[in-house]
């Protein structure tokens, strides 16, 4: 994106296509050589980008200048790192322990006479990292609880620059594409 007009609607539109395809993402802020002329510093730029890209808060931002050829090595490093995170496979026991600890710290809300029960979790693939949760009823998984579980995985394992796919399956149900 252009430093002189940070995070335009077009930028967010393109980013949504990337996220819908579950690809890794690094935000490049170009024309950083103009930052001092337009009164922009890295902290304020990060704040503006974070506010506009709340849906991709895990995406690292790099400051580059194509004109002056600066920041390119750090951009390439960030892209390689995002690809490593996107390709990452977690150990089964550690994953289950992380998720079960998160559930015990913040159990899912109950609805009437029913409550969501999470029996287990596995990582079914990488590229993108996909986590399959085995539950009693997938229709009881609220989007805010999905976000909580994703944040717990990110806190424990990072996944900077990589989207996570969380799927939920109840007994006798097919996989939710979550």
Rosetta blueprint (number, residue, H / E / L):
1 X L
2 X E
3 X H
4 X H
5 X H
6 X L
7 X L
8 X L
9 X H
10 X H
11 X H
12 X H
13 X H
14 X H
15 X H
16 X H
17 X H
18 X H
19 X H
20 X H
21 X L
22 X L
23 X L
24 X L
25 X L
26 X E
27 X E
28 X E
29 X E
30 X E
31 X L
32 X H
33 X H
34 X H
35 X L
36 X L
37 X L
38 X L
39 X L
40 X L
41 X L
42 X H
43 X H
44 X H
45 X H
46 X H
47 X H
48 X H
49 X H
50 X H
51 X H
52 X H
53 X L
54 X H
55 X H
56 X H
57 X L
58 X L
59 X L
60 X E
61 X E
62 X E
63 X E
64 X L
65 X E
66 X L
67 X L
68 X L
69 X L
70 X E
71 X L
72 X H
73 X H
74 X H
75 X H
76 X H
77 X H
78 X H
79 X H
80 X H
81 X H
82 X H
83 X H
84 X H
85 X H
86 X H
87 X L
88 X L
89 X L
90 X L
91 X L
92 X H
93 X H
94 X H
95 X H
96 X H
97 X H
98 X H
99 X H
100 X H
101 X H
102 X H
103 X H
104 X H
105 X H
106 X L
107 X L
108 X L
109 X L
110 X E
111 X E
112 X L
113 X L
114 X E
115 X E
116 X L
117 X L
118 X E
119 X E
120 X E
121 X E
122 X E
123 X E
124 X E
125 X E
126 X L
127 X L
128 X L
129 X E
130 X E
131 X E
132 X E
133 X E
134 X E
135 X E
136 X L
137 X L
138 X H
139 X H
140 X H
141 X L
142 X L
143 X H
144 X H
145 X H
146 X H
147 X H
148 X H
149 X H
150 X H
151 X H
152 X H
153 X H
154 X H
155 X H
156 X H
157 X H
158 X L
159 X L
160 X L
161 X L
162 X L
163 X L
164 X E
165 X E
166 X E
167 X E
168 X E
169 X E
170 X L
171 X L
172 X L
173 X L
174 X L
175 X L
176 X L
177 X L
178 X L
